[in-house]
Amino acid sequence: MYKRLTRWLRLLGYDASFDTSLEDEEYPPIAIKEDRILLTRDDLLAEIAIKQGAKTIVVKGLSIEEKLVHLHKEAGIELSFSDDILPRCSNCNGELKIITKKKVAELVPEGTREHFDLFWQCKNKKCAKVYWKGSHWQKMENTLKNCQELLKKEKKQSTKKDKKKKED
């Protein structure tokens, strides 16, 4: 499943939908109607979706870094946070707004309020999740750094292959 990938796409600012209640044949018409790119590992589903006119990417890779790099190459997604802010809720895909420390007083642990000044909250009232740059932020930045390193490694390998072809 792509729940983790969906959350990552949202954190990177992309409007991403994830619904496990649907049958395979229901995904392509929704992707077309909502002008989305259908992400799948299923070659048969991809073939059907493409025939129906849905933009489709067969996602390659096992790790989240490999999947994100693949989407960077196939769809041009940016592998960085936009201006150090979070634009979308990873939980529900809602937009986030900056919220004052005073307004989050009852929503986050006391220690969090003491150590952080910048908070975001989901605008979706049903969700209202609060975000801040805690220890998880560094882990997320490390994941994106790993993506950049993977891209460099792939580029280096590609350059070596091209050089070898020219020599032959």
C-alpha positions in Angstrom: 0.0 0.0 0.0 1.0 3.6 -0.5 -0.1 5.2 2.7 3.4 6.2 3.7 4.2 7.4 0.2 0.9 9.4 0.2 1.9 11.1 3.5 5.3 12.0 2.1 3.8 13.5 -1.0 1.5 15.6 1.2 4.4 16.8 3.4 6.2 17.8 0.2 3.1 19.9 -0.8 1.4 17.7 -3.2 -2.4 17.1 -3.2 -2.4 13.3 -2.7 -5.4 11.0 -2.2 -5.4 7.5 -0.7 -8.4 5.3 -0.4 -8.2 1.6 0.4 -12.0 1.1 0.2 -11.9 1.1 -3.6 -11.6 -1.8 -6.0 -8.8 -1.6 -8.6 -11.3 -0.8 -11.5 -12.5 2.3 -9.6 -9.1 4.1 -9.4 -8.7 5.0 -13.1 -12.0 6.9 -13.5 -11.4 8.8 -10.3 -7.8 9.7 -11.4 -9.2 11.0 -14.7 -12.1 12.9 -13.0 -9.8 14.5 -10.4 -6.9 15.1 -12.8 -4.6 13.0 -10.6 -1.7 10.7 -11.4 -2.5 7.1 -10.5 0.5 5.5 -8.6 0.6 1.7 -8.5 3.0 -1.2 -8.5 0.4 -3.3 -10.4 1.4 -3.6 -14.0 -2.1 -4.8 -15.0 -3.8 -1.9 -13.3 -1.4 0.5 -14.9 -2.1 -1.0 -18.4 -5.9 -0.7 -17.8 -5.6 2.8 -16.4 -3.5 4.0 -19.3 -5.9 2.5 -21.9 -8.7 4.5 -20.1 -6.7 7.7 -20.4 -5.5 8.0 -16.8 -2.1 9.4 -16.1 -0.3 6.5 -14.5 3.1 5.8 -13.0 4.3 2.3 -12.0 6.2 3.1 -8.8 9.6 1.4 -8.5 11.7 0.9 -5.4 11.4 -0.7 -2.0 12.4 2.0 0.3 10.6 5.3 0.7 13.8 7.1 -0.7 13.8 4.9 -3.8 10.1 5.5 -4.4 10.5 9.3 -4.0 13.5 9.4 -6.3 11.5 7.4 -8.9 8.6 9.9 -8.7 11.1 12.7 -8.9 12.4 11.3 -12.2 9.0 10.3 -13.6 6.8 13.2 -12.4 9.3 15.9 -11.4 8.3 16.0 -7.7 10.6 18.3 -5.7 12.6 16.5 -3.0 12.7 19.3 -0.5 10.3 21.2 1.8 8.9 24.4 0.4 10.4 27.3 2.2 10.8 25.3 5.4 7.0 25.1 5.9 4.5 22.4 5.7 1.7 23.1 3.2 -0.5 20.0 3.6 -1.6 17.8 6.4 0.0 14.3 6.1 -3.1 12.8 7.8 -6.0 14.1 5.8 -4.5 16.2 2.9 -6.0 19.4 4.3 -4.2 22.7 4.0 -2.2 23.8 7.0 -2.2 27.2 8.7 0.4 28.7 11.0 -1.0 28.8 14.5 0.2 30.8 17.6 1.8 29.1 20.6 -1.0 30.4 22.7 -3.6 28.7 20.5 -1.9 25.3 20.7 -1.5 25.5 24.5 -4.1 22.7 25.1 -3.2 20.7 22.0 0.5 19.9 22.5 2.6 18.7 25.4 4.0 21.4 27.7 7.6 20.6 26.8 6.8 21.0 23.2 5.3 24.5 23.8 8.5 25.4 25.7 10.9 24.3 23.1 9.2 25.3 19.8 7.8 28.5 18.5 6.4 27.6 15.1 3.3 25.5 14.9 0.9 24.6 12.1 -2.6 23.2 12.3 -4.8 21.5 9.7 -7.6 23.7 8.5 -9.9 20.7 8.3 -11.9 20.9 11.5 -12.5 17.1 11.6 -8.7 16.6 11.7 -7.1 19.8 13.2 -3.8 18.0 13.6 -1.0 20.1 15.0 2.6 20.0 13.6 5.9 21.4 14.8 9.6 20.9 14.0 10.3 18.2 16.6 12.9 15.4 16.4 10.9 13.9 13.5 11.7 16.9 11.4 15.4 16.0 11.4 14.5 12.4 10.4 12.4 13.8 7.5 15.2 16.0 6.3 17.6 13.0 6.5 15.2 11.0 4.3 15.3 13.8 1.7 19.1 14.1 2.0 19.2 10.3 1.3 17.1 10.9 -1.7 19.5 13.5 -3.0 22.5 11.1 -2.4 20.7 8.3 -4.2 20.1 10.7 -7.2 23.8 11.6 -7.3 24.8 7.9 -7.1 22.4 7.0 -10.0 23.7 10.0 -12.0 27.3 8.9 -11.4 26.5 5.3 -12.5 24.7 6.6 -15.6 27.7 8.8 -16.5 30.0 5.7 -16.2 27.8 3.7 -18.5 27.6 6.4 -21.1 31.4 6.8 -21.0 31.9 3.1 -21.4 29.5 3.0 -24.4 31.5 5.7 -26.1 34.8 3.8 -25.5 33.3 0.6 -27.1 
